[in-house]
Amino acid sequence: MTQKLKTNFRPRLIAFIIDLSIIYGVAFILYNLLQLLHIYASTVRLSLIIAIIYFPILTIVFRASIGKILCGLKVENSSKFQYPISILLREVAYKQLLYILPIYVLITCYNLYWLSPFFEIFCVLIISLILFIIFLFQKKTWYDKWAKTVVVKNVDYEMVHAKKGIIFLISIILVIISIRVIYYILDNTFNSPFIPKQSKNVIAPYVSFLEKQKEAKDYIFNLFEKNDIVILCERAHPEMTQYDFIYDLISDKRFVKNVGNVFSEVGSRTQQTNLDSLMNSDSLSNVKFDLELSQILRDYSFYPIWFNTNYFNYLKKLYSLNQQLPKEQRIRHRFSDLECNWKEIKNKKDYFKVKSNFSKRDWMLAENVIKGYERLLTSNQVRKKCLVIMNYRHAFGPVPDQNDDSTRENCAAIIMKRYPNKVANVMLNQERLSFGLSNPGFPQFLMPMQMSPIKDGIWDNSFKAVGNKSLGFDFKNSPFGEDAFDFFIVPTLGRFKYQDIFTGFVFYKPLEEHYFSYGFKNIIANGFDKEIINRASIIDDESMDLDTNIKYVKKKVEMLKKQEITINKKPYQEFASVLELLFGTIVLILGLILGLMFFQTKRKITKA
């Protein structure tokens, strides 16, 4: 074999991109066919299975994959083994297992089974980068070297097979476009459905359990009979329907009579006096109340502004409720977050005094709740119980093998350790964060933070099977509690079960009905938009999150100028499918363009 016959890197890379587009396209179509049968397998996993079958079979039959055929390449063998055996070793044992084994050893060793398939994509990209660097130096792939095979230019371009390859690729793309159009007609989005369908056999034990459970509010009040403190794990901060449930809970006669106290993570302790004064004022007009409440909410966070609508609506409804109750039965809401007085913050140095407490924020949140609870115990009040609203990990209970450094524990864990047998923590149904980057220092299109349904939609399908009833139950002695904890993107927690982290679970409204809302009455009135941007410019801290990033804040402010309140009705869907839609579209279009370019070039050469 002459040196001229040996191929270079560029056509091999193009051939791989074409093959990747075909594999992904077939996987996506197969995913949707399986969903018609209520069988779930992610497109990533299906792509892996198809790749294991695709490369060996085509290379054995045609001496090239479709990508290689279109690029005028073929695989030749110089080993002592027969061609089929050599190709099986090349494609399966040497090539694909080198990707699969390291990833799944990593997943097994560190209990990462619960991570999104996007984690596997990320690992593949890292391994590919390393192997590409090795290829640049070795001038030959490791699998060709081990299998004693070589990829060469095919001097006799197989036009018939190439034409069939192009037709196959175009057919895949047309089918996928049709599927996306059907998505759009049914759900007004080109993205895949957020919650995949699961078979009846898979959800059967969950459904059987749910059919015997009690209504969500009744479950919470049953917990209050046995506990003084119930901690509710809030959904994503901007989600609106959760505060319908919370208000429904606190306006219940049982809550008014026996509990009467609410603590929240959101809201700086600095604004507590102002909130108490407003809530204790009687007969305020809607205009007067809205104005004073907006003033409090402008200043009650260490972020430049807390954009979310739900707290404004909730506190307004709470005021109306209290106006109908005798003063001794009114509900008191207490803020628990860090002290932050924006009137005293003029520069980064001033803000650093607030930021210096972030490392012990959970401990301070817990202490604020504990102090408030202790005052209740020593007061003349009849009601000495409280509902505590904490978001995400702040509501996680103590894990069995965590060290004793309480400043590193979650807020709920600290409270539960302080008052054993007096505290319950309850998870509200929501989505989970899976693999991705949320740091604003990275472009969001690079690796956006992904949202996905818990347990690949098994829980949501189970609740749907019982009519999406509002239900509550203890995790212990339930199939839900036995599931691996996949709610939080920290590998060390993946080895625990849900019953290890939470006391119980409440389902209220399916994910399809959740929505986000930003803005509230008077949020930027009287030139306050300039103050928000000024605060953001003082902070402009990319080590925190988007809400402190000047570009993000300016974008939000411009949005509020156009519309005081903005509603996002499909928040999880947009986050979840962005990578799939973006990655799939790019790969398919790139594969088609490159395939057509090589096909046309080779056809002209052949005719000449």
Secondary structure as UniProt FT lines:
FT   HELIX           3..5
FT   HELIX           9..36
FT   TURN            37..38
FT   HELIX           43..62
FT   HELIX           66..70
FT   TURN            71..72
FT   STRAND          73..77
FT   HELIX           83..88
FT   HELIX           89..96
FT   HELIX           97..109
FT   TURN            110..111
FT   TURN            113..114
FT   HELIX           117..138
FT   HELIX           142..147
FT   STRAND          149..153
FT   HELIX           159..187
FT   HELIX           200..210
FT   TURN            211..212
FT   STRAND          214..215
FT   HELIX           216..226
FT   STRAND          229..234
FT   TURN            237..238
FT   HELIX           241..250
FT   HELIX           253..258
FT   STRAND          261..268
FT   HELIX           269..271
FT   HELIX           272..279
FT   HELIX           286..299
FT   HELIX           310..323
FT   HELIX           327..329
FT   STRAND          332..337
FT   HELIX           342..344
FT   HELIX           348..355
FT   TURN            356..357
FT   HELIX           358..360
FT   HELIX           361..378
FT   STRAND          386..391
FT   HELIX           392..395
FT   TURN            400..401
FT   HELIX           406..408
FT   HELIX           411..418
FT   TURN            420..421
FT   STRAND          423..428
FT   STRAND          431..434
FT   TURN            440..441
FT   TURN            444..446
FT   STRAND          450..453
FT   HELIX           454..457
FT   HELIX           458..465
FT   TURN            466..467
FT   STRAND          471..474
FT   TURN            476..477
FT   HELIX           479..482
FT   HELIX           491..495
FT   HELIX           498..501
FT   STRAND          504..507
FT   HELIX           511..513
FT   STRAND          516..518
FT   TURN            521..524
FT   HELIX           525..527
FT   HELIX           528..539
FT   TURN            542..543
FT   HELIX           546..548
FT   HELIX           550..562
FT   STRAND          566..568
FT   HELIX           571..607
//
